Amino acid sequence: MALQERLDRFKKQQEKCQSTLTSIAKSRPSKPSMTQKAVPVAASPSTSARAPAPAVKFSNDTERLQHINSIRKAPAGAQIKRVIDLLLETRQAFTPEQINDHCYVDMNSNKAVFDSLRNNLKVHYDGKRFSYKSKHDLKDKSQLLVLIRKFPEGIAVIDLKDAYPNVMDDLQALKAVGQIWLLSNFDSQEDIAYPNDPRMVIKVDDDLKQLFRGIELPRDMLDIEKDLQKNGMKPATNTAKRRAAAQVQGISTKQKAKKKKHEISKRTKLTNAHLPELFKNLGS
């Protein structure tokens, strides 16, 4: 029998019982008891007649049944999300019957929901119980640090958020002690976790090297500070303030004349031969 039919039958039975009890209470005679001969306290006229019995109230379970019915009539996607949220919050394994008890999703009666959860990337099914499956199987902060060190080019924080309940707190703790860096990606606005290990060998693409070497910095520190501020960074120096203070004290702020750059020839003793790009224009 469908749940809605049982709900309608329950309502009709409740109304019938309520009306029967009310009619019984009204038809009961309101006569004083004849067995009591002596009354210790005189009864007032208003209390001499016995008041009608109050109506009996049954346990009203209508709202809960309506709530269960709305969940089971919801789209399969909504029911799947409800189960995954339960598994994520509790981090426990549940049978389909236990899932029904906790979130009212009847997986045994809904094959689409059952099959979707069994094949879901976020769910592990061992043939009997369902549990949450994170992208990285981590338990604590030490395992988190070991994983991050395996990704010298960075790992997205969004891939770590569901590893275990307090993983975000552990990320901030590792950052606070200087064991990792948390940097934002300007394109996606997502945080990337990098290992802070000076022994780590980081491979840099040739395109990035060329881009870095091709950037010409302004000659004046004022222009450099303006560019830093334009990109949301706070300069470590304040050239305008320093120059103003120097003028007050009578110190000249003129730049010193640059010395003539010596040309490099084949006779020049080279001490940085590991940077061959510096000697491309070597005179013959």
Solvent accessible surface area in square Angstrom, and as a share of the most:
residue,aa,sasa,rsa
1,M,138,0.62
2,A,59,0.46
3,L,32,0.16
4,Q,70,0.31
5,E,99,0.44
6,R,128,0.47
7,L,4,0.02
8,D,58,0.30
9,R,134,0.49
10,F,65,0.27
11,K,70,0.30
12,K,142,0.60
13,Q,101,0.45
14,Q,47,0.21
15,E,120,0.54
16,K,148,0.63
17,C,55,0.33
18,Q,59,0.26
19,S,66,0.43
20,T,66,0.38
21,L,58,0.29
22,T,50,0.29
23,S,61,0.39
24,I,87,0.44
25,A,21,0.16
26,K,160,0.68
27,S,88,0.56
28,R,137,0.50
29,P,97,0.61
30,S,66,0.42
31,K,158,0.67
32,P,98,0.62
33,S,70,0.45
34,M,170,0.76
35,T,119,0.69
36,Q,127,0.56
37,K,199,0.85
38,A,85,0.66
39,V,95,0.55
40,P,133,0.84
41,V,114,0.66
42,A,97,0.75
43,A,68,0.53
44,S,51,0.33
45,P,123,0.77
46,S,96,0.62
47,T,94,0.55
48,S,66,0.42
49,A,61,0.47
50,R,179,0.65
51,A,80,0.62
52,P,105,0.66
53,A,50,0.39
54,P,121,0.76
55,A,55,0.43
56,V,79,0.46
57,K,180,0.76
58,F,96,0.40
59,S,98,0.64
60,N,112,0.57
61,D,46,0.24
62,T,22,0.13
63,E,140,0.63
64,R,114,0.42
65,L,35,0.18
66,Q,87,0.39
67,H,88,0.39
68,I,12,0.06
69,N,21,0.11
70,S,62,0.40
71,I,15,0.08
72,R,83,0.30
73,K,145,0.61
74,A,31,0.24
75,P,99,0.62
76,A,40,0.31
77,G,50,0.48
78,A,50,0.39
79,Q,5,0.02
80,I,26,0.13
81,K,130,0.55
82,R,90,0.33
83,V,0,0.00
84,I,29,0.15
85,D,48,0.25
86,L,23,0.12
87,L,0,0.00
88,L,63,0.31
89,E,139,0.62
90,T,49,0.28
91,R,79,0.29
92,Q,103,0.46
93,A,48,0.38
94,F,9,0.04
95,T,17,0.10
96,P,16,0.10
97,E,100,0.45
98,Q,74,0.33
99,I,0,0.00
100,N,36,0.19
101,D,104,0.54
102,H,106,0.47
103,C,7,0.04
104,Y,55,0.21
105,V,0,0.00
106,D,32,0.16
107,M,2,0.01
108,N,92,0.47
109,S,92,0.59
110,N,40,0.21
111,K,155,0.66
112,A,59,0.46
113,V,0,0.00
114,F,40,0.17
115,D,33,0.17
116,S,49,0.31
117,L,0,0.00
118,R,107,0.39
119,N,110,0.56
120,N,43,0.22
121,L,155,0.77
122,K,77,0.33
123,V,4,0.02
124,H,93,0.41
125,Y,55,0.21
126,D,92,0.48
127,G,55,0.53
128,K,121,0.51
129,R,90,0.33
130,F,0,0.00
131,S,25,0.16
132,Y,33,0.13
133,K,90,0.38
134,S,23,0.15
135,K,130,0.55
136,H,33,0.15
137,D,116,0.60
138,L,15,0.07
139,K,138,0.58
140,D,64,0.33
141,K,85,0.36
142,S,70,0.45
143,Q,73,0.32
144,L,0,0.00
145,L,20,0.10
146,V,84,0.48
147,L,22,0.11
148,I,0,0.00
149,R,91,0.33
150,K,141,0.60
151,F,78,0.32
152,P,40,0.25
153,E,121,0.54
154,G,18,0.18
155,I,11,0.05
156,A,23,0.18
157,V,8,0.04
158,I,99,0.50
159,D,38,0.20
160,L,0,0.00
161,K,113,0.48
162,D,21,0.11
163,A,7,0.05
164,Y,14,0.05
165,P,112,0.70
166,N,78,0.40
167,V,1,0.00
168,M,75,0.33
169,D,100,0.52
170,D,19,0.10
171,L,0,0.00
172,Q,98,0.44
173,A,39,0.30
174,L,4,0.02
175,K,93,0.39
176,A,88,0.68
177,V,105,0.60
178,G,35,0.33
179,Q,63,0.28
180,I,2,0.01
181,W,133,0.47
182,L,25,0.13
183,L,95,0.47
184,S,66,0.43
185,N,58,0.30
186,F,180,0.75
187,D,139,0.72
188,S,59,0.38
189,Q,136,0.60
190,E,72,0.33
191,D,64,0.33
192,I,29,0.15
193,A,0,0.00
194,Y,65,0.25
195,P,11,0.07
196,N,55,0.28
197,D,25,0.13
198,P,130,0.82
199,R,192,0.70
200,M,52,0.23
201,V,132,0.76
202,I,102,0.52
203,K,160,0.68
204,V,62,0.36
205,D,94,0.49
206,D,96,0.50
207,D,113,0.59
208,L,100,0.50
209,K,80,0.34
210,Q,124,0.55
211,L,116,0.58
212,F,156,0.65
213,R,142,0.52
214,G,63,0.60
215,I,103,0.52
216,E,147,0.66
217,L,122,0.61
218,P,46,0.29
219,R,193,0.70
220,D,42,0.22
221,M,76,0.34
222,L,51,0.26
223,D,63,0.32
224,I,39,0.20
225,E,13,0.06
226,K,124,0.52
227,D,59,0.31
228,L,57,0.28
229,Q,115,0.51
230,K,162,0.69
231,N,99,0.51
232,G,72,0.70
233,M,107,0.48
234,K,190,0.80
235,P,18,0.12
236,A,112,0.87
237,T,75,0.43
238,N,88,0.45
239,T,1,0.01
240,A,56,0.43
241,K,143,0.60
242,R,146,0.53
243,R,60,0.22
244,A,54,0.42
245,A,49,0.38
246,A,16,0.13
247,Q,125,0.56
248,V,131,0.75
249,Q,132,0.59
250,G,67,0.64
251,I,102,0.52
252,S,86,0.56
253,T,56,0.33
254,K,177,0.75
255,Q,133,0.59
256,K,187,0.79
257,A,99,0.77
258,K,153,0.65
259,K,190,0.81
260,K,178,0.76
261,K,176,0.74
262,H,161,0.72
263,E,161,0.72
264,I,67,0.34
265,S,47,0.31
266,K,155,0.66
267,R,236,0.86
268,T,58,0.34
269,K,177,0.75
270,L,76,0.38
271,T,121,0.70
272,N,51,0.26
273,A,73,0.56
274,H,140,0.63
275,L,64,0.32
276,P,92,0.58
277,E,57,0.26
278,L,98,0.49
279,F,35,0.15
280,K,162,0.68
281,N,149,0.77
282,L,59,0.29
283,G,35,0.34
284,S,141,0.91
